[in-house]
Amino acid sequence: MYFKHIQFDDKIVLYNAEKFYRGNHGWYSIRKILSLETKYINLIFDHNLPGSSIQNYARYTLGQHGWKNYLNHNLQELSVTDWRSAEMAVEAEQPFALFAEIDKANKHRTGQWVDSVLDPSLHWYCSVDNRIRLMEIQSRKNKDQYLLFIVLGKIPQENIAEADWEESILVLRANKPFNLREHPDHLTVIKEIHEAARVAYKNRSAQGPIIFKAKHNLSIFRVGLGNIYIAEEHGVLTDEIPDDVMQDSLTHLPAAVREAFREACTVELKTIGEYLDNPAIVPDCLPLLMDSLETYAAKTGGDSISEVVDRYFNPLQNREILLTGYSALGMFYDVAKKIIKCLDNPVDFKNGTEIPALSILAEIQQHNDKVFKDMGDGSLYKNRKYFLEVVQRKLLRLEEQAIPPGCIVIDRNLTDSMVQVYRNAGAAGIIALDTSETSHASLKAKGLQFPFLIGVDEEILDYLDRRDHDRPADEVIFYGDELTINPQSAYKRHLLALANRNNPHIFIKRFPNYSVVLNGEEIKFKTNFFYTAGEELIEPLGGEIGLLRDEMLPKGTLAELREIFLKIGRLAPQGLTWRTLDVSRIDKLPDSIGLPAYQDNQASLLDYIRGTAEAYAWVQVRTQAFFAAQQELGTPFNIMYPMIHTPQDFNYYHENFYEPARVLFPAARVREGVMIETPSAVRLIQDILPPLDFISIGSNDLTMFTLRQDERQKTIKGLTPSVLDALQTAINAANSTQKEVSVCGDMASNPIMSVILLALGKTNLSAGDNYASAVNKQACAYVLEKGLLPEIRRILENTGGQDYAENVYAQVLEIFKDDAELYNYFLHNYALNPVTQTPLPS
């Protein structure tokens, strides 16, 4: 039996205790219910046919638009209109026509098995209630294969009358007969699974709050509350053109192509102008490029883009700029020409059939994908992809879309700039799909303390789209790791009050009023900094920036970058630490950087910088800009090199970037340091330290490399003896040589982990945002005031067992129990199982 138990009043739990449906505490889409129903029927035979296995299975529906493979994500339709003709549209071995004929003739024979005189392998059955009908038959194409057709009733569809619901059929193929007639218990389980699915269908529309469990709310003390705004529903990142736009798409597409060509060329020309320090390139060259496209579209002759580019750029005597500029501008022009050509003659473009604008774009993408795959040119591929995205954005008229103030935006693949856009537009929070905790968008939201929920299942979109779009948008609220749709008023008031009690603003108020001193030296509580061009800059709480990521700074000239460093430096009079370029093979290079990808022979960051002219120039000009800014400002500036493995790695940076910049700006005073984030750097720490002014330990990467994990491990994952030993080795080495040491990463953004780091040795902490820095300071002050460092060391030394990390973390949290304010705050926000969703008072 494949149910552990069935409770139709509240929930249904299937084999292996996986949730099938939960009434008021969860929701599954029709597609999900179908998938689970199919999965568990499949398991019946996988588990109970000795020596057999299901070779494959597919599920189809038959409705107004013909057969569809319902388990295919894109619901690709088969070009047939009845069961009998479906025979021609699917594999020949699946006898749909025969099944349709037998099914039609025997539907009235409920509760009976029907055998065929002509084919002894054919057996047909219909359940008493006529909800399940099936047929077993040997494959006509492969005699060692056996097919099972199961009609599983009608599939409910939103806003469609029940009489018009589509019937579905599940087709399984195995290498042995199914023999359901000889195993009535299997048939019973099929009926139970289907009944469970029917109950789930019925209860999907249950009223009341629906709760989704999320992975993480990056703004742990902030409540996101508002009506839902689904970005992709409004065309922000959709792969389809909405119906209202599609009706006039062939009319609007030419204008969209021209607008996209203008925008893409403007961006490229501006970049070239910045490199050549010639801002006149945009107003001078852009009209010539537009004229070239217009003359092609009008078929009136005129200069080609090759002639325009050659004539304009050759006098500049810069062949590198000519080649890179030509490749990008030429690609925009080439794709624009293809679209215009398709528009001139949409008939016969594909198999003699008129196709909509979206198909034109898809055809061009497919063609160019093949071309660029053969050419192996990543930059051309990126240019083409970027241009088509601009065309689509123009076609969808996204600039006309207005985000309702106070809404909660649902979007995917967010950039840090989009987070700022939504915040500036008045959104109350973001539910981010396909976004990780370490993405730039997540870091940006965390720095802004903007409600930002990640890790919500894609099913939420199915639920929120379950009714007509002209209905009012659902209201949602999230706090902690739970998202509630259509919350009750009392629940909203409860969460808002809870968040208000847990807000660390009181810690921020206290921050400047006291110092934290260990062994006569003050502990510095720094803040990581997030920069996006044209957006508000948040002043670090302690006046010192512990980590400014180079990848978040825009591409620019020396003069432009100098101004950026000056602007940031003025916010941090106590010190600014800038980390040079840090991108690995596994990282996706941000589009804003525009650097080429790693080559196969480039195994490390330093290999990449050494062997890539663009990356070398990138680090060089930014180092010079950093020196120029310090020379003018005069406040403490620190340059920090990432992914250092050996003393020779540091020497390379020092000789190739630091020394040349110092010669150019002799009055600049910039301290040098490195990131300690690899086991090799820890092993050679005594050799690396002598020429340095400071080190910063990157806890995320050090944990990942020490534990040999494929992904960066978070927070308590670093609580292992091997990682703690590495941390202590680096901290002690720095302390013994009077070198400043800091820790950054997730460990330094968590107060429990921060006091553990302090127990390893004197270290400064660079937290992810001002709030984390303020809470860290309060926690460290409490531990030092109460003399609790020896107790933390005792916990680290004496705890053992498989759950070492969890046990250490829980025990260290308990040392705060004498301070009710801190202890309760940590329980709600930093415990392994946070007490965020406390029950409503009765």
C-alpha positions, 0 to 999 in steps of 0.5 A, spaced: 500 500 500 502 506 497 499 511 502 501 511 509 494 514 511 489 518 508 486 524 511 481 527 507 479 533 511 486 536 512 491 533 508 493 527 504 500 524 505 503 519 500 508 513 500 515 516 503 511 521 507 511 526 502 506 532 502 501 531 496 496 536 499 495 540 505 489 544 505 490 550 509 497 550 510 499 549 503 497 549 495 499 545 489 497 547 482 494 542 478 500 541 474 503 539 481 498 534 483 498 531 476 505 530 476 505 527 483 499 522 481 503 520 475 509 519 479 506 514 485 502 510 479 509 509 476 512 507 483 507 501 483 510 498 478 517 500 479 516 496 486 512 491 484 514 488 478 520 483 479 525 484 474 521 489 471 522 497 470 518 503 467 522 505 461 518 511 460 511 514 461 507 520 458 501 524 460 496 527 455 490 530 455 484 531 450 480 538 449 479 543 444 486 544 442 487 537 441 492 532 445 497 535 449 503 532 453 501 535 460 507 533 464 511 537 458 513 544 461 511 548 455 505 544 454 507 542 446 500 541 443 500 535 438 496 537 431 490 532 432 483 533 434 481 526 436 483 520 439 483 516 433 488 521 429 492 521 435 496 515 432 499 519 427 502 524 432 505 520 437 510 514 437 507 509 432 508 503 438 502 507 442 496 504 439 491 510 441 486 509 435 485 502 438 484 504 445 479 509 443 475 504 439 475 499 444 474 504 450 468 507 446 465 500 445 466 498 452 465 504 457 458 501 459 461 495 462 463 498 468 467 494 473 469 488 468 475 486 464 474 485 457 479 481 453 481 481 445 480 475 441 485 477 436 490 479 441 491 475 447 496 481 450 490 486 450 486 487 456 481 493 458 478 495 464 473 500 467 472 502 474 465 501 477 464 509 477 467 510 470 473 514 473 478 510 471 479 506 464 485 502 462 488 498 457 494 493 457 497 491 450 504 488 447 507 494 443 506 492 436 513 496 434 517 493 440 515 486 442 519 486 448 515 492 451 508 492 454 504 498 454 499 501 459 493 506 458 490 509 464 484 514 463 484 518 469 478 522 469 477 529 467 483 535 469 480 541 473 481 547 469 480 554 472 474 558 470 472 553 465 465 549 466 466 542 469 463 539 463 468 542 459 474 539 463 479 535 459 480 528 460 487 525 461 491 519 459 497 516 462 501 511 458 506 507 461 511 502 458 515 497 461 519 491 459 514 486 462 507 485 462 503 489 467 498 484 469 493 488 473 488 483 472 492 478 477 494 484 482 487 487 484 491 490 490 495 494 485 489 497 481 486 499 488 492 503 489 491 506 483 484 508 485 486 511 491 492 515 488 487 518 483 482 519 489 487 523 493 488 527 487 481 529 486 480 531 493 486 535 492 483 538 486 477 540 490 480 543 496 485 547 492 480 553 492 479 552 500 479 559 503 483 562 508 490 564 509 495 560 505 502 559 508 508 558 503 515 556 507 521 560 504 528 559 504 530 565 507 528 572 509 534 577 508 531 582 512 530 578 518 527 584 522 523 587 517 516 585 514 514 585 507 506 587 507 503 589 500 499 586 494 502 582 489 505 585 483 508 579 478 513 582 474 513 577 469 505 578 468 507 585 466 512 583 461 518 585 465 522 578 464 517 574 460 519 570 455 512 571 451 509 577 448 502 578 452 496 577 447 494 585 447 501 586 444 501 580 440 495 583 436 499 589 434 506 586 434 508 586 427 506 593 427 510 595 433 516 591 432 519 595 426 519 601 431 522 597 437 528 594 433 530 601 431 529 604 438 533 598 441 538 599 435 539 606 438 539 604 445 544 599 444 549 603 439 548 609 444 551 604 450 557 601 446 559 608 443 559 611 450 563 605 452 568 607 446 568 614 448 570 613 455 576 609 453 578 614 448 576 620 453 572 623 447 564 624 449 563 627 442 563 620 439 556 619 441 552 625 438 557 624 432 557 617 430 550 615 432 546 619 427 550 615 422 549 609 424 541 610 425 542 613 417 545 606 415 539 602 418 534 606 415 537 606 408 537 599 409 530 598 411 528 603 406 532 600 400 535 606 398 542 605 398 547 609 402 553 607 406 553 600 410 555 600 417 562 597 415 563 604 411 560 608 417 565 605 422 571 605 418 570 612 416 569 614 423 574 610 427 580 609 422 582 617 424 582 615 431 588 610 429 586 605 435 585 599 432 583 595 438 577 600 439 575 599 432 575 592 432 571 591 439 566 597 437 565 594 430 564 587 433 558 590 437 555 595 433 556 590 427 552 585 431 546 590 433 546 592 425 546 584 423 540 582 428 536 588 426 537 587 419 535 580 420 528 582 423 527 587 418 528 582 413 523 577 416 518 583 417 518 585 410 516 578 408 513 574 414 510 569 409 514 563 407 519 565 412 518 558 416 515 552 412 510 557 408 506 559 414 505 566 417 508 567 424 508 572 429 513 577 431 515 572 437 517 567 432 521 571 428 525 573 434 525 566 436 528 564 429 533 569 429 535 567 436 536 559 434 540 561 427 545 566 431 546 560 437 548 556 431 552 561 428 556 563 434 556 556 437 560 554 431 564 561 431 566 560 439 565 567 440 562 569 447 562 576 446 558 576 440 553 571 443 553 576 449 552 582 444 546 578 440 543 576 446 543 583 449 540 586 443 534 581 443 533 583 450 532 590 448 528 589 442 523 585 446 523 590 452 521 595 447 516 591 444 513 590 450 513 597 452 516 596 459 518 603 460 510 604 460 509 599 466 508 603 473 509 599 479 504 600 484 506 603 490 506 599 496 506 592 492 510 586 493 514 585 487 515 577 485 521 577 480 526 572 477 534 573 476 534 580 479 540 585 478 542 589 484 540 595 480 533 592 479 532 592 487 534 599 487 529 601 481 523 597 485 525 600 492 525 607 488 518 606 485 515 605 492 515 597 492 514 595 499 518 588 498 521 583 493 520 576 493 525 573 489 525 567 484 532 564 482 536 568 486 541 566 491 543 569 498 550 571 495 547 574 489 549 582 488 541 583 488 541 579 495 547 583 498 544 590 495 537 588 499 541 586 505 545 593 505 538 597 504 535 593 509 529 592 504 524 586 505 527 581 500 525 574 501 528 568 497 527 561 496 520 561 495 517 555 490 515 557 483 508 554 485 507 560 488 506 563 481 501 558 479 497 559 486 497 567 485 495 566 477 489 561 479 484 566 478 482 571 472 487 577 472 482 582 473 481 580 480 484 584 485 491 582 487 492 578 493 495 581 499 501 577 502 505 578 508 512 575 510 517 575 516 522 570 518 522 565 513 514 564 512 510 567 506 502 568 508 497 569 502 491 573 504 493 574 511 488 575 517 488 582 520 490 580 527 495 576 524 498 582 520 498 586 527 501 581 530 507 580 525 508 588 525 508 588 533 513 582 533 518 585 528 517 592 531 520 589 538 525 585 534 528 591 530 535 592 532 534 600 531 536 600 539 543 597 538 544 602 532 542 608 537 547 605 542 553 604 537 557 610 538 556 611 545 561 605 547 568 602 545 569 594 545 576 593 548 580 586 548 587 586 551 588 594 551 586 594 544 579 597 541 575 592 536 573 595 530 566 594 527 566 595 520 561 595 515 561 592 508 559 597 502 554 596 496 555 601 491 551 602 485 551 608 480 546 613 481 543 610 487 543 613 494 550 611 498 549 609 505 554 611 510 557 606 514 555 606 522 562 606 525 565 610 519 569 605 516 568 600 510 571 594 511 570 591 504 568 595 498 567 589 492 571 591 486 565 587 481 560 592 484 563 598 481 562 600 474 567 600 468 570 607 467 576 611 466 581 613 471 578 620 472 571 617 473 573 612 478 577 617 482 570 620 483 567 614 485 572 613 490 572 620 492 565 619 493 565 613 497 571 615 501 568 621 504 563 617 507 568 613 511 573 618 514 576 612 519 578 608 513 576 605 506 578 598 504 577 596 497 578 589 494 581 588 487 577 584 482 575 577 484 571 573 479 572 565 479 571 560 474 565 558 477 562 566 477 558 569 472 562 575 470 557 581 471 554 584 464 557 591 467 564 588 467 564 586 460 570 582 461 572 576 457 571 569 460 576 565 463 580 561 458 581 553 459 588 554 461 587 559 466 586 555 473 586 561 478 584 569 478 591 570 478 592 566 471 586 570 469 589 577 470 596 575 468 593 572 461 587 577 460 589 584 457 583 586 459 583 584 466 590 586 467 588 593 464 582 593 469 586 592 475 591 597 473 586 603 472 582 602 478 589 601 482 591 608 479 584 611 481 584 609 488 591 612 489 589 618 486 583 619 490 587 618 497 592 623 495 586 628 494 582 626 500 588 624 505 583 619 509 586 612 510 585 608 504 587 600 504 588 596 498 586 588 498 588 583 494 583 576 493 585 569 493 592 569 495 596 563 495 603 564 496 608 570 498 609 570 490 602 572 489 602 578 493 609 580 490 605 580 483 600 585 485 605 589 489 610 590 483 605 590 477 599 595 480 601 598 487 608 600 485 606 603 478 600 607 482 605 609 487 610 612 482 604 616 479 601 619 485 607 619 490 603 623 495 598 617 496 599 613 502 595 607 501 596 601 506 597 594 503 593 587 505 591 581 502 585 576 503 586 570 507 581 565 504 585 558 502 588 553 506 594 554 502 594 561 504 593 559 512 599 554 511 604 559 509 601 565 513 608 566 516 611 567 509 605 572 507 605 576 513 612 580 513 610 585 507 603 586 509 600 592 513 593 588 514 590 581 513 582 580 512 580 573 513 574 571 508 570 566 512 565 564 506 571 561 501 575 559 507 570 554 509 568 552 502 576 550 501 577 547 507 571 543 507 572 542 500 565 543 498 563 545 491 559 551 494 560 557 499 558 554 506 554 559 510 554 561 518 555 555 522 558 550 517 564 553 519 564 551 526 568 545 524 575 543 528 578 544 521 575 551 519 576 553 527 583 551 527 585 555 520 581 561 523 585 561 529 592 560 526 591 566 521 588 570 527 594 568 532 599 569 526 597 576 525 596 578 532 603 575 534 606 580 528 602 586 530 598 586 524 591 588 523 586 582 522 579 582 520 574 577 518 569 578 513 563 574 510 557 570 513 561 569 520 562 576 521 555 578 520 552 573 525 553 575 533 553 568 535 559 567 530 562 574 532 563 572 539 566 565 537 571 569 533 573 573 538 574 567 543 579 565 537 583 571 538 583 579 537 580 580 531 576 586 527 569 584 524 566 587 517 559 585 517 554 585 511 550 591 513 550 597 519 544 593 523 549 586 523 555 591 525 551 594 531 548 587 533 555 584 533 558 590 537 553 589 543 554 582 543 561 582 543 561 588 549 556 583 553 561 577 552 567 581 554 564 585 560 561 578 563 568 575 562 565 570 558 571 568 553 573 563 557 567 559 557 566 560 549 573 557 549 571 551 553 565 550 549 569 549 543 574 545 546 569 540 550 564 539 545 564 533 540 560 528 536 557 529 529 552 535 531 558 539 533 556 545 529 549 545 532 551 544 539 557 549 539 552 554 536 546 553 541 551 553 547 554 559 545 547 562 544 545 560 551 551 564 554 546 571 553 540 568 557 542 573 563 541 579 558 533 578 556 533 583 551 539 580 547 537 573 548 530 574 546 533 578 540 537 572 538 532 567 539 528 571 534 533 572 529 539 568 530 537 561 533 538 555 528 530 555 529 528 562 530 522 564 534 519 568 529 512 566 527 510 565 535 503 563 535 497 569 535 495 570 542 488 566 544 
